[in-house]
Amino acid sequence: MDKSGLETEWERRLNELGTSGNKNLTAWCKEKGYSIPQAKYWRKKLQSRNEIENQSAKWLTFEINSTDKPDIITRSGSLLIKIGPASIEVHPGFSSKLLQDVVKALSVIC
């Protein structure tokens, strides 16, 4: 099973735990035959992922004087963002969620 399949499976399992009544993680794992440390790992990993996904983007409004930085604004009215060696050209009508996800990913690897 690949990583995304494993993540999906543990998400399903932990959702099952949540609907199983008053069972705690240890008792539930023993009943199902799951590894307790592995269940704790996936619970923490999935909670962290969900917290990141639920954070709202915080946008800052600013003005750019095109005579100061002529390479930032392109002729089409789009904005060029550079993060490390990567460049992102943002056009009017862009998806703010997509830009947020791309910037997060680039911030980690650049």
C-alpha atoms as one frame of an Amber mdcrd trajectory, in Angstrom:
protein
   0.000   0.000   0.000   1.386   3.414  -0.937   1.654   6.301   1.525  -1.552
   8.040   0.444  -3.446   4.758   0.641  -2.049   4.129   4.111  -3.026   7.654
   5.180  -6.540   7.135   3.855  -6.798   3.783   5.648  -5.655   5.224   8.986
  -8.027   8.162   8.570 -10.861   5.671   8.097  -9.727   3.622  11.106  -9.445
   6.638  13.393 -12.861   7.887  12.275 -14.158   4.455  13.244 -12.569   4.900
  16.681 -14.341   8.237  17.043 -17.705   6.599  16.393 -17.051   3.528  18.541
 -18.384   5.047  21.768 -16.296   5.495  24.879 -13.347   3.316  23.887  -9.937
   4.842  24.369  -7.182   4.425  21.780  -5.363   1.648  23.666  -8.464  -0.498
  24.162  -9.586   0.074  20.593  -6.164  -0.903  19.176  -6.075  -4.085  21.273
  -9.564  -5.013  20.124  -8.753  -4.409  16.449  -5.213  -5.794  16.563  -3.593
  -2.482  15.566  -0.222  -1.249  16.785  -0.730   1.363  19.530   2.383   3.416
  18.608   1.388   3.375  14.942  -2.164   4.516  15.787  -0.778   7.367  17.929
   1.573   8.375  15.083  -1.261   8.506  12.532  -3.621  10.306  14.916  -1.001
  13.030  15.474  -0.094  13.221  11.771  -3.708  13.501  10.645  -4.543  16.088
  13.333  -1.565  18.213  12.206  -2.615  17.928   8.566  -6.186  18.918   9.393
  -5.019  21.917  11.447  -2.891  23.146   8.530  -5.762  22.666   6.065  -8.152
  24.568   8.336  -5.901  27.595   8.755  -7.163  30.528   6.786  -4.866  32.519
   4.582  -3.791  35.874   5.934  -3.431  38.310   3.077  -1.571  41.576   3.185
  -2.546  44.412   0.887   0.315  46.456  -0.550   1.056  48.702  -3.465   3.978
  48.269  -5.823   5.412  51.214  -7.646   6.145  49.719 -11.050   8.974  52.206
 -11.678  10.846  50.857  -8.630  10.614  47.196  -9.571   9.740  46.867 -13.259
  10.390  43.090 -13.237   7.670  42.429 -10.621   4.672  43.498 -12.718   4.393
  41.920 -16.147   2.748  43.485 -19.173  -0.362  41.335 -18.733  -0.991  42.820
 -15.272   0.093  39.673 -13.488   2.383  39.548 -10.467   5.685  37.662 -10.410
   6.532  36.119  -7.024   9.975  34.664  -6.376  10.589  32.157  -3.582  14.151
  30.919  -3.633  14.918  29.714  -7.153  11.215  29.337  -8.008   9.083  31.986
  -9.715   5.289  32.113  -9.695   3.349  34.310 -12.083  -0.036  35.227 -10.593
  -2.694  36.430 -13.017  -5.817  38.443 -12.182  -8.578  36.104 -10.996  -6.135
  33.596  -9.459  -7.169  30.993  -6.883  -5.985  32.242  -3.491  -6.191  28.694
  -2.036  -4.002  27.308  -4.811  -1.460  30.111  -4.362  -1.422  29.493  -0.600
  -0.763  25.767  -1.126   2.009  26.435  -3.673   3.723  29.014  -1.456   3.573
  26.624   1.539   5.113  23.841  -0.531   7.853  26.083  -1.912   8.615  27.518
   1.518   9.408  24.020   2.730  11.673  23.002  -0.161  13.341  26.305  -1.109
